[in-house]
């Protein structure tokens, strides 16, 4: 009996995991430069954390949540995204007592019961940030620039940045009425889901993937044309900061994003290197969310990027240059009688921070060399009884074939020099 991973999930095999770790490390380095600190929240939360914040009429809440009852009859949900848990934690941990804004980042798996396809999974990983406590448009720009600069730092070149503003609670009611009126008149052309959306939450009409619905919505009134003075001034400031950093953007009035909590700025970055699922990252402002969770009125903004999509784009761009975790030194044992001494040397090298390995499969010398070559190990140390007697080993650089005899008591120093120079 062989098992397969559940539909929509994948194993991140070692060669890929190394690349992911590199991407994560680069993100963390940059986040630190921007003053963000890590936060780790549970993988599951009370279901209401998500229904309240993401919105009951969104696709995520309606169709995609992994919700279950635990043995204590609590309704719990595997997190479909990271913002709601972070805000729940901000309120629960009284982070409003800390110097504001509180700037946090997180990485980890998220869960959505979506139809799997290239770049869309049921368990996928996100790297996200949230800056909670300020409505300053410079923070909006910081969030967008952080995402843009991170993508640049990992070598992505061709990206499109879309931005939009969704206004505030004052702009919405009038606009929603207008949108409803427009959609009512087009009811006949809309899909069944969209017909329901007209009554439930007309803003969600912009989420539909159906081409006919999209064509209808292309001519719909747009929120960005109905912003109050304050929201439109806020958006102008955000654009100004982006222009100051020479960041190109496209205003996309349909960019309402699939979550109900957004207010004012929303943004998304897409890569032309990906197929249908081309959004590598997106985010926006959520000025009512802390209140929704019972905290004091507190604005916030953040983004999340999808690690699978990012890794795919970086791979396609051909800029992955990671050869980490690869072992640097292989101790080839030419004679079983030298095994004990070889293992001793192995631990000596490792305790001197030289990444090294040895054969554990009872292979012949030739087979040992083949296996080590396949692993891409650069330096080989040859050890047999003769070498032991002579108190010296042969060290060979597999890249240029150069080999030298090195005294056993000088081996650590010699290899430290070689490995250090190769780095
Ligand atoms: P989101 O747009 O739903 O936003 O997800 C962010 C990113 O996660 C997407 O751009 C995409 O790269 C990736 N992603 C989403 N769903 C999948 C999937 N099924 N398979 C693979 N990748 C996926 C959020 O989650 C918000 N919490 C972002 C945010 C943070 N807004 C404010 N702060």
Boltz pocket constraint, residues with backbone or C-beta under 6 A from the ligand:
constraints:
  - pocket:
      binder: B
      contacts: [[A, 80], [A, 81], [A, 82], [A, 83], [A, 84], [A, 112], [A, 114], [A, 119], [A, 120], [A, 121], [A, 122], [A, 123], [A, 124], [A, 125], [A, 126], [A, 128], [A, 129], [A, 130], [A, 258], [A, 269], [A, 279], [A, 280], [A, 281], [A, 282], [A, 283], [A, 284], [A, 285], [A, 301], [A, 302], [A, 303], [A, 304], [A, 305], [A, 306], [A, 307], [A, 308], [A, 309]]
      max_distance: 6.0
